[in-house]
Amino acid sequence: MTTTEAALLSIQSPALPTPATQSANPPAAPPGLLARVRAYGLTGPAAVAVAAAITAVGVAFDGVGDPSLGTGTGVAVMLAALVATGVARLGSLATAAVLSPLLVAAAALTLAVLGGQNEGSRELVLDVGTTLALSAPLIFGATAAGLLVVIGRVGWHVSQR
């Protein structure tokens, strides 16, 4: 093969990648924790921790007076459902989406234990169960709000591809 034939072959095949353009390494992650969170979102456990902290503030407001599930916990659970699904990574959205009923159950248990009106474990279980049954609209609303955020985020992600 002569040099002119080799030059023609290299000119006629521009679609073949050259070794200089291929990279075996993925793009580097942004430096720093906050930069990675802004770029990718929170992990599942971090989203759970943020939602639990938000709910704990609402439980503290409700626990001051009458130790029952009230407006403070309701607002906090709704906010936690929206925040957790809004800041979680795409791979952790399932975790954040099912978090609302668990947050309400933990809040009901915490208020029942701290209320001190239950004398045994049977009364405690009945109190928590009754509170969860009465809080069904809150559980449904928070779960639906979280799922709407999940649907919106997944739809936006798919449309950007």
C-alpha positions as a printed Julia matrix, in Angstrom:
161×3 Matrix{Float64}:
   0.0    0.0    0.0
   1.47   3.32  -0.95
   1.31   6.46   1.11
  -1.24   8.04  -1.21
  -3.57   5.05  -0.84
  -3.2    5.19   2.93
  -3.94   8.91   2.9
  -7.07   8.31   0.78
  -8.31   5.61   3.17
  -7.84   7.86   6.18
  -9.64  10.73   4.44
 -12.52   8.58   3.2
 -13.34   7.07   6.6
 -14.02   9.99   8.94
 -16.72   8.03  10.79
 -14.18   5.79  12.45
 -13.26   7.16  15.86
  -9.69   8.0   16.53
  -8.05   6.9   19.76
  -7.67  10.51  20.86
 -11.46  11.14  20.82
 -12.44   8.05  22.8
 -12.36   8.27  26.55
 -12.59   5.26  28.84
 -13.25   7.42  31.89
 -16.66   8.98  32.54
 -16.8   12.73  33.17
 -15.52  13.67  36.58
 -18.02  14.37  39.33
 -18.16  17.94  40.54
 -15.9   18.56  43.52
 -17.45  18.91  46.94
 -20.5   17.39  48.57
 -22.86  20.28  47.92
 -21.89  20.42  44.24
 -22.62  16.7   43.86
 -25.97  17.08  45.62
 -26.91  19.97  43.32
 -25.85  17.97  40.27
 -27.29  14.55  41.12
 -29.64  14.97  44.11
 -29.76  13.31  47.5
 -29.35   9.6   48.04
 -32.27   7.59  49.4
 -31.07   7.52  53.02
 -30.3   11.25  52.92
 -33.8   12.01  51.59
 -35.27   9.89  54.4
 -33.18  11.79  56.96
 -34.29  15.19  55.59
 -37.95  14.13  55.58
 -37.67  12.73  59.11
 -36.11  15.98  60.35
 -38.91  18.04  58.78
 -41.53  15.75  60.29
 -39.85  15.9   63.71
 -40.28  19.67  63.74
 -44.02  19.24  63.09
 -44.3   16.57  65.79
 -42.55  18.9   68.23
 -45.13  21.61  67.52
 -47.99  19.16  68.06
 -46.43  17.61  71.14
 -46.25  20.89  73.05
 -49.95  21.14  73.84
 -52.28  18.27  73.17
 -50.18  15.24  72.15
 -52.18  14.3   69.09
 -51.6   14.36  65.36
 -52.53  17.9   64.38
 -51.88  20.68  61.93
 -48.15  20.93  62.65
 -47.54  17.31  61.79
 -49.86  17.46  58.79
 -48.08  20.45  57.29
 -44.68  18.93  58.07
 -45.56  15.59  56.45
 -46.87  17.29  53.31
 -43.74  19.45  53.12
 -41.51  16.43  53.76
 -43.25  14.45  50.99
 -42.7   17.27  48.51
 -39.12  18.0   49.56
 -38.01  14.34  49.66
 -39.32  13.6   46.18
 -38.06  16.93  44.88
 -34.43  16.56  45.95
 -33.87  12.79  45.72
 -31.81  11.25  42.93
 -33.75   9.64  40.13
 -32.68   6.22  41.37
 -34.01   7.01  44.85
 -37.43   8.32  43.83
 -39.18   5.09  44.79
 -37.85   5.42  48.32
 -38.99   9.01  48.59
 -42.41   8.27  47.07
 -43.41   5.68  49.69
 -42.05   7.68  52.59
 -45.21   9.61  53.55
 -47.18   6.77  55.2
 -44.1    5.77  57.17
 -43.6    9.33  58.36
 -47.21   9.56  59.55
 -46.89   6.22  61.35
 -43.67   7.32  63.06
 -45.26  10.64  64.06
 -48.34   8.88  65.47
 -46.18   6.46  67.44
 -43.98   9.24  68.78
 -46.94  11.33  69.91
 -48.62   8.3   71.48
 -45.49   7.37  73.44
 -44.73  10.93  74.51
 -48.38  11.61  75.37
 -48.18   9.18  78.28
 -51.87   8.27  78.16
 -51.29   4.63  77.28
 -50.69   2.12  80.06
 -49.59  -0.85  78.0
 -48.43  -1.98  74.63
 -51.94  -3.07  73.63
 -53.34   0.4   74.29
 -50.4    1.94  72.47
 -50.97  -0.21  69.36
 -54.7    0.57  69.4
 -54.02   4.28  69.83
 -51.55   4.35  66.93
 -53.87   2.27  64.74
 -56.81   4.56  65.44
 -54.69   7.62  64.76
 -53.54   6.17  61.44
 -57.13   5.35  60.47
 -58.23   8.9   61.27
 -55.21  10.29  59.38
 -56.03   8.46  56.15
 -56.74  11.7   54.23
 -53.35  13.08  55.3
 -51.6    9.86  54.26
 -53.4    9.83  50.91
 -52.78  13.52  50.25
 -49.09  13.4   51.11
 -48.55  10.25  49.05
 -50.43  11.71  46.09
 -48.46  14.97  46.29
 -45.19  13.04  46.39
 -46.22  10.88  43.44
 -47.16  13.97  41.42
 -43.66  15.34  41.99
 -42.18  11.96  40.98
 -44.26  11.85  37.79
 -43.25  15.41  36.97
 -39.55  14.75  37.54
 -39.53  11.5   35.55
 -41.47  13.15  32.72
 -39.05  16.06  32.63
 -36.08  13.68  32.66
 -37.51  11.62  29.8
 -38.29  14.74  27.75
 -34.7   15.96  28.14
 -33.23  12.8   26.63
